[in-house]
Amino acid sequence: MSRRPSLDFVTTDEILKELKKRFDDFIIVGSAKRTSEQDDYVITFKGTYHGILGLCELGRLAAEAGGDDVKDDPTR
């Protein structure tokens, strides 16, 4: 059984830079609750205007459908 390398010590910025290299159109929106009174948000994107809007719409449809089903993703 092969072990995947840990990403614990890779910064979020480094991960996002790598993902941007792999995709033509790309959008990430994330949040992390840092304290009971403070949230941290990350919003980053790459691509054409219409490509980014299309991904936003696709994400909305996926959320309405109920989740992050990645069974068709060969990398998982």
N, C-alpha and C positions, 0 to 999 in steps of 0.2 A: 504494500500500500504506500503510495507516494504522499508526502506531506506538502501542502501548499505553504509558501512563505508567508510569514505574518506581516500584515500591513499596520500593525500597532504603532510602529515607529516611523511610518511614512506620513508626512504632513498632508493635510487636505489639499493644499495648493499643488503639491507634487502629483497627487492622484488626479486632480482635475486637469492639470497640464497633460498628463498621459492620456486621459480619456479624450481630450480635445484632439489629440493626434490621431486617434483611431476612428473618429466619426466626422462626416461632412457637415451634418446638422446635429446640434447637441444642445440640450438644456437640462440644467440641474437646479432644483429648488429644494433646499433642505433647512431644517431647523433643529436646534438643540436647546433644551432647557438647561441653562447654566446654573441658575439659582432659582429660588422660589419667586424671585422678582425680576429675573433677567433671562431673556432668550437670545440666542445667537442665530442669525439667518445667513445662508449662503445662496446667492443667485448668480449663476454664470451661464453663458450661452455662447454658441458659435454657429455660424451658418447664414443662410439667406433669410431675409425677413419672412417670406412665405414659408420657408422650411421650419423656422422656429415657431411661427404661429400654428402650423400643422402639427408639430409635436405637442404643443400646448393642448390643442384640441384632442389629439390622440390620448394624452394623459388624462384629460377630463373624462373621456369616454371609458377609459380603463377603470378609473376610480368609480364611475357610476355602475360599471359592470361588476365591481366587487373585488378588485384586488390586483395583485402583481403576479399573475400566473405566468411563469417563465418556462413552462414545460417544452415549448417549441424552441427555446434558446439552446443551441448546441454547446455553448460554453458552460452550461450549468450541469 
